[in-house]
Amino acid sequence: MSTASPYALYLSRLSSSSQQSIRSQLRSIARIMQWPLDDHDHFHRINYEEAIKVRAMLAHEGWSARSINRAMVAVKGIVKVAVMMGKADQIQSLQLQTISRMKHGEHQGTCLTTTQVEALFKHLTRCKRAHCYRNTAIFAVLLGTGLRRSELCKLEIADYRMAERRLLVRSGKGNKSRELFLPEWAVLHLKSWLDIRQRKDGLMFCRVMASGKFDISRGLSSSTIYRLVQDTFEGLGISGVTPHDLRRTFITRLLEQKVDINTVRQMAGHAEISTTTIYDKRDHQFMRQAADALNYTPKGNSS
């Protein structure tokens, strides 16, 4: 008989990047609910009442509707596996399935202002230690390309063509690859890091030891990037910012600068334009400017 837990079996069905993000989410749930962090069996014992409480607590903590829905899918999946293993009752799983998905709000997610981005890099560049140069480059690449954190973690030196300012994303969502071009300001931050790291083959954003030495064979996890973003912005007095908010900022800023939406879609690695529109966080001021520019007067007719 298998001794694997429903938690472990459920995660084993996911891709490696999904395993990391779901494991991080479940760990956050345990911390928020004040459960023992190493008691993974607690997840397949969650009943309807407790699941409702978990969802409410995540909303209170400021989780986005998408993140909450994804976490609840994981909880329901773990309980389903437990039912198949004879470790949970069928009625428990059926009750959890009746919990509806949270609706996405109109202004879901955070989009950083240009002032906030300026303050971010001013804060980051004050530190002159090796890991600070790396972290500054991470933020530059995230805001300069809109990469997902799982994509950033997999970047290797061989994927970067400095002369062309080009990045090859080999393992994008759905295992699709794409090419991206870095803006010049992001290239400067990345160069500062690579001058320290040196151009030896290996992961672009590797571990930096307390001694200042690099381990180019060991990269950063998605959960590490998540904590880095949250902790950095909390240090600036801005709470609740996630790596995906940097992606929203990238997309919104391109649209504000009147880049056509299909080009933005390709740069973001979206299969459908409808997905790109979800990330559009342009405010009412932008719509007012667009309305002011609307004119039906024929050219050359001043009357």
Secondary structure, DSSP 8 states (H G I E B T S, - for coil): -----HHHHHHHTS-HHHHHHHHHHHHHHHHHTT--TT-GGGGGG--HHHHHHHHHHHHHTT--HHHHHHHHHHHHHHHHHHHHTTSS-HHHHHHHHTS------TT-S----HHHHHHHHHHHTT--SHHHHHHHHHHHHHHHH---HHHHHH-BGGGEEGGGTEEEESS-GGG--EEEE--HHHHHHHHHHHHHH-S-SSBSSEEE-TTS-EEEEEE--HHHHHHHHHHHHHHTT--S--HHHHHHHHHHHHHHTT--HHHHHHHHT-SSHHHHHHT----HHHHHHHHHH---S-TT---
